[in-house]
Structures are given as structure tokens and as C-alpha cells.
Amino acid sequence: MVKRKTVLSSKAPQPIGPYSQAVIAGDMVYCSGQIPLDPETGLLVDGDLEAQTTRVLDNLDAVLRESDSSLDQTVKLTVFLTDLRNFDILNRVMARRFSSEPPARSVVQVAALPKGAALEMDLIALRNSAGKG
């Protein structure tokens, strides 16, 4: 039976509901959705979509590092945007963060996100220990 462990990183925003930042199951990490919250204040970051996308990826990376993983280990990323006209901005940031071997990805437009955020991302990643033995 695969063991399940919840993850809580102090370097990422605390959950705003009854969920874990991530769950480790075997060699996989399942990260909950992150919106562009500042981990220290719990407030949405100021700035354009590029700054907000960067914050979301930094938050996800903090959770992954707490899980013995990193953004480079991402297998599948889902992005929720409130406006698909921001698709090109999203792609610019993603190209910088995933310059080689980017993960599989879906981008979906949604009507609204928590706290009025413009985007949210969740992901699935391998743990660094996966495949070692």
C-alpha cells in the first residue's frame, strides 16, 4: 500500500481552506492550486500577470522543495486564467522557468478564482528520490 503524507511549507502561503499544500504518494507529489499570494502577508502580490505568474511558480517551488522535489521535476501543470488574452504573458514566464524539457500542460479560462486572483496553478511532480535505489 502506498503511503500518503501531507506537506506544509512555511515558505509558501498557508492554505486558505481545508486542504494541504501538497500530498506525497509514493514517488509523486500532488500540489494544490496556488494563487499569487505573498507567503509572508497572505495577500495577493502587486504587479502585472508576469509578476503574479512568477509568484505562483515560486510558491509551488517552495512546496516542492519541502517535498524533496523541484519545479524541474514537474510532470503535469494545470493553469487556470481568468483571461486567455494573457496566454502570451504566461508563455514568456513559463519559457524562462522551464527552458528545457517543459512539463505537460493545460491552460483553462475560468470565470473567477479565490481572492480575485488572475491565475492559479496546480501540478504533479516526481520526488527527487524517484528512481533511486
C-alpha positions in Angstrom: 0.0 0.0 0.0 1.3 3.4 -1.0 1.8 5.7 2.0 0.3 9.2 1.9 1.9 12.2 3.6 0.7 15.8 3.6 3.1 18.7 3.1 3.2 22.2 4.7 6.0 24.6 3.8 6.4 27.9 5.8 8.0 29.4 2.6 4.7 29.2 0.7 1.3 30.8 1.6 -0.7 28.9 4.1 -3.8 27.1 2.8 -6.9 29.3 2.7 -9.2 26.4 3.2 -9.3 22.7 4.4 -6.7 21.3 2.1 -2.9 20.5 2.1 -0.3 22.5 0.1 0.6 19.1 -1.3 0.3 15.4 -0.8 3.2 12.9 -1.3 2.1 9.5 -2.5 4.9 7.1 -3.3 7.3 8.9 -5.7 4.8 11.6 -6.7 3.9 15.0 -5.3 0.5 16.4 -5.9 0.5 20.2 -5.3 -2.8 22.0 -4.6 -3.6 25.1 -6.6 -1.5 28.2 -5.8 -2.6 31.7 -6.4 -0.2 34.7 -6.3 -0.2 35.2 -2.6 2.8 36.6 -0.7 3.8 33.9 1.8 4.6 36.5 4.5 1.4 38.6 4.3 -1.1 36.2 2.7 -2.2 38.9 0.4 -2.2 39.0 -3.4 1.1 40.3 -4.8 1.0 43.7 -6.6 2.0 43.8 -10.2 1.1 42.6 -13.7 0.4 39.0 -14.7 4.1 38.3 -15.2 4.9 39.2 -11.6 1.9 37.2 -10.4 2.9 34.1 -12.5 6.4 34.3 -11.1 5.0 34.4 -7.5 2.8 31.4 -8.2 5.7 29.4 -9.5 7.9 30.5 -6.6 5.2 29.3 -4.2 4.9 25.9 -6.0 8.7 25.5 -5.9 8.7 26.1 -2.2 6.1 23.4 -1.6 8.0 21.1 -3.9 11.3 21.7 -2.2 9.6 20.8 1.1 8.6 17.6 -0.6 12.1 16.7 -1.8 11.3 17.8 -5.4 11.5 21.0 -7.5 9.9 22.6 -10.5 12.3 20.7 -12.8 10.6 17.5 -11.6 7.2 18.7 -12.8 5.3 16.1 -14.9 1.9 17.9 -15.4 1.0 21.5 -14.8 -2.5 23.0 -15.0 -3.0 26.7 -15.3 -6.3 28.5 -14.7 -6.5 32.0 -16.2 -9.4 34.5 -15.8 -8.4 36.0 -19.2 -6.9 33.9 -22.0 -5.7 37.1 -23.6 -2.8 36.7 -21.0 -1.7 33.5 -22.7 1.4 35.0 -24.3 2.5 36.6 -21.0 2.1 33.2 -19.3 4.1 31.5 -22.0 7.0 34.0 -21.6 7.3 33.3 -17.9 6.9 29.6 -18.4 9.7 29.6 -21.1 12.1 31.1 -18.6 11.2 28.7 -15.8 11.0 25.6 -17.9 13.7 26.3 -20.5 14.4 22.6 -21.3 12.1 19.7 -21.1 8.9 21.6 -20.1 6.1 19.6 -18.4 2.8 18.6 -20.0 0.4 21.5 -19.5 -3.2 22.5 -19.8 -4.4 26.1 -19.7 -8.1 26.8 -19.0 -10.0 30.0 -18.8 -12.2 30.3 -15.7 -14.8 32.8 -14.6 -13.2 33.6 -11.2 -10.6 32.5 -8.8 -10.2 32.8 -5.0 -9.4 36.3 -3.7 -9.9 37.7 -7.1 -6.6 36.2 -8.4 -5.9 36.4 -12.2 -4.4 32.9 -12.3 -4.0 29.7 -10.3 -1.7 26.7 -11.0 -1.5 23.2 -9.7 0.9 20.5 -10.6 2.1 16.9 -10.3 5.8 16.2 -9.9 8.3 13.4 -9.2 10.2 13.4 -6.0 14.0 13.6 -6.3 14.2 10.1 -4.7 12.1 8.6 -7.6 14.1 6.1 -9.5 16.9 6.0 -7.0 17.6 2.8 -5.4 
